[in-house]
């Protein structure tokens, strides 16, 4: 049932990919999908509260994006440092890969970096001749469809206002719309999932069931677990929050405070057990994120909504407009 990669494709005009955030975080348009009625409405994000019921709880991902992108001292090589794995040892992605083959060296922050291993997916394990904090002085790792280097505005805007524990390599972008004023008006709780590169790895097999997600670390505090258990309906803000709520351990029907990892890949047909409503941005074609949204609202309905969004010239992807699925 819709297990082919090509079932999740669509054509997007490149001028609809948002390259900059709007002047106001809460200024986005919001497409509202009502699953039961199969209807689509065009609203503004600032109308979110009026579309919710008493007892609804927003659950948001409070991970903080690391300043993980850096260039070699000569500017020839771009590094995305994905994880520190020991003193002077890091995992990273590099561009162009041909310049950093096994044993190759480069200079970064005046330290000598050497490629020790290369994974089948192209991730490098590198060592440095001195223990340098490569996240110090790095820049925001903007996604490649934003065709520019990050700047001072991105340091603020590619981070949610509630970002707390550092560890993500990409922003939980559904959360970028929220202001303190809007959050103060709606009951909410925070969970943490540190978004890694695995969330964005392309699905390479035509049979999507063969795709495997990389594990990502998450945690749920006692306070958040209690709020989520007491909610009448749970509104997950973003696909990362969905994966936390659907992966988390429960005991006698109660959500446990916990820390763990998830490699849950949600695609049709999937039966959601703990997420009642979904707030999300628009996602790339053929992506695991789009597949998750299709599992939640139905592939045909979601792809029809995407076509309407294109006709109505919604702004797409990280800095783009949003969608509320009721």
SVG drawing of the C-alpha trace seen along z (x, -y; Angstrom):
<svg xmlns="http://www.w3.org/2000/svg" viewBox="-17 -42 66 46">
<polyline fill="none" stroke="black" stroke-width="0.4" points="0.0,0.0 1.8,-3.1 5.2,-1.4 6.9,-2.8 9.3,-5.8 7.7,-7.3 4.3,-7.4 5.7,-10.3 7.0,-12.6 5.8,-16.0 7.2,-18.9 7.9,-22.1 8.8,-25.4 12.1,-26.5 10.9,-30.0 8.6,-28.6 11.5,-27.4 11.8,-29.9 15.3,-31.3 14.8,-33.7 12.5,-33.8 9.6,-36.2 10.2,-39.4 8.0,-38.0 8.2,-34.4 4.4,-34.2 3.8,-35.7 3.3,-32.5 0.3,-31.2 -1.2,-28.0 -3.0,-25.4 -5.6,-23.5 -6.4,-19.9 -9.5,-18.4 -9.1,-14.6 -12.7,-13.6 -14.3,-16.1 -11.4,-15.9 -11.4,-19.7 -8.7,-22.3 -8.7,-25.9 -6.3,-28.7 -5.5,-30.5 -2.8,-32.4 -0.5,-30.8 -1.7,-33.4 -5.2,-31.7 -3.8,-28.4 -5.3,-28.8 -8.9,-29.3 -8.7,-26.0 -7.9,-24.0 -10.1,-22.6 -9.9,-22.8 -7.6,-20.0 -5.4,-20.0 -1.7,-20.0 1.1,-21.2 4.2,-19.0 7.3,-20.7 10.9,-19.6 13.3,-21.8 16.6,-20.6 19.2,-23.3 20.9,-23.3 24.7,-23.1 26.9,-25.5 28.3,-22.4 29.4,-23.8 32.9,-24.9 35.4,-25.4 39.0,-24.4 41.4,-27.2 42.0,-27.6 38.2,-27.6 38.5,-24.7 36.5,-22.1 33.2,-22.3 32.8,-20.2 29.6,-19.3 30.7,-17.9 28.0,-15.5 29.4,-14.1 32.4,-14.3 33.5,-10.7 36.5,-11.3 39.5,-13.6 40.4,-15.0 38.1,-12.6 35.0,-13.5 32.4,-12.2 31.7,-14.6 30.4,-15.0 32.6,-16.8 32.3,-18.5 33.8,-17.9 34.4,-14.3 37.1,-13.6 39.4,-16.0 39.1,-14.1 39.7,-10.4 41.2,-8.0 44.4,-9.4 43.9,-12.9 44.6,-15.9 43.4,-19.4 43.9,-22.3 41.1,-23.7 41.4,-26.2 45.1,-25.8 44.9,-22.1 45.8,-19.2 42.8,-17.0 43.2,-13.6 40.6,-11.2 40.9,-7.8 37.7,-6.0 35.0,-6.5 31.6,-4.8 29.6,-3.3 27.3,-6.4 30.4,-8.7 30.6,-9.9 34.2,-10.5 35.8,-9.7 38.6,-12.2 41.4,-12.9 43.0,-16.2 46.5,-16.7 45.1,-18.8 41.7,-18.7 39.8,-21.6 36.1,-22.4 35.0,-22.5 31.5,-23.7 33.1,-27.0 32.9,-29.6 30.9,-27.4 27.9,-28.4 24.3,-27.2 24.1,-24.1 21.4,-25.4 19.9,-22.7 21.2,-22.6 18.0,-23.9 18.7,-27.2 21.3,-28.2 23.5,-30.5 25.8,-30.5 24.3,-31.2 24.6,-34.7 23.9,-36.5 20.1,-36.4 20.2,-32.6 22.0,-32.3 18.8,-33.6 16.0,-32.5 17.2,-28.9 16.7,-28.2 13.4,-28.0 12.8,-30.5 12.6,-27.6 15.7,-25.7 17.5,-24.3 19.8,-21.3 22.3,-21.4 22.6,-18.4 20.8,-18.9 22.2,-19.2 19.0,-20.6 16.2,-22.7 12.9,-21.2 11.4,-23.6 7.7,-23.4 8.8,-25.1 10.3,-28.1 6.9,-29.7 6.2,-30.1 6.7,-33.2 6.7,-33.5 3.3,-35.3 1.6,-32.4 3.1,-29.7 1.9,-31.5 -1.7,-31.3 -1.7,-27.5 -0.9,-24.6 2.3,-23.0 5.1,-20.6 8.6,-20.0 10.4,-16.8 13.8,-16.5 15.0,-14.8 18.4,-15.7 17.8,-15.8 20.6,-14.0 21.6,-13.5 19.6,-10.3 16.3,-12.2 17.3,-13.7 19.1,-10.9 17.5,-10.2 15.4,-7.1 17.4,-5.2 15.3,-2.1 12.1,-2.1 10.5,0.1 10.4,-2.3 10.0,0.6 13.7,1.3 14.7,-2.1 16.4,-2.2 16.5,-5.3 19.6,-6.2 19.0,-6.2 18.5,-9.6 18.6,-10.4 15.5,-11.6 14.3,-12.3 11.1,-13.0 11.1,-14.7 8.8,-13.7 6.9,-17.0 6.4,-16.5 5.3,-12.9 2.6,-14.0 1.3,-16.7 1.1,-14.4 -0.7,-11.7 -3.3,-14.3 -4.0,-15.8 -7.3,-15.1 -5.6,-15.4 -2.0,-15.7 -0.8,-18.1 2.6,-17.1 4.6,-20.1 6.8,-18.6 7.7,-15.2 10.5,-14.8 8.0,-15.2 5.7,-12.6 8.6,-10.1 9.3,-10.7 5.7,-10.2 5.2,-7.1 8.5,-5.6 8.4,-6.3 8.0,-3.5 4.8,-3.3 3.9,-1.2 0.2,-0.4 -0.8,-2.9 1.3,-5.7 4.1,-7.5 7.4,-7.0 10.0,-9.7 12.9,-8.4 16.0,-8.9 16.6,-6.6 17.0,-6.4 14.6,-5.9 15.0,-4.6 11.2,-4.6 10.4,-5.0 6.7,-6.0 5.1,-5.5 1.7,-4.2 0.1,-2.2 0.9,-3.1 -1.5,-3.2 -0.9,-6.3 -1.4,-5.5 -0.4,-8.6 -0.6,-11.6 -4.0,-13.1 -3.2,-16.2 -0.1,-17.3 1.4,-20.7 4.2,-20.6 5.9,-22.5 5.9,-21.4 8.4,-18.7 10.6,-17.6 9.4,-15.1 10.4,-11.5 11.4,-12.2 10.7,-10.2 9.1,-13.3 6.5,-13.5 5.8,-9.8 5.1,-10.4 2.6,-13.1 1.0,-10.9 0.7,-8.1 -1.1,-10.6 -3.5,-12.2 -3.6,-9.9 -1.3,-10.1 -3.9,-11.2 -5.2,-14.0 -1.8,-15.2 -0.5,-15.3 -3.7,-17.1 -3.1,-19.6 0.5,-20.1 -0.7,-20.8 -3.1,-23.4 -0.3,-24.9 1.7,-25.3 -1.2,-26.9 -1.7,-29.3 2.0,-30.0 2.7,-28.9 6.4,-29.1 8.0,-25.7 10.5,-23.9 12.4,-25.1 11.7,-28.9 8.3,-28.3 4.7,-28.2 3.0,-25.6 0.2,-23.0 -2.2,-22.0 -3.8,-18.5 -6.9,-18.0"/>
</svg>
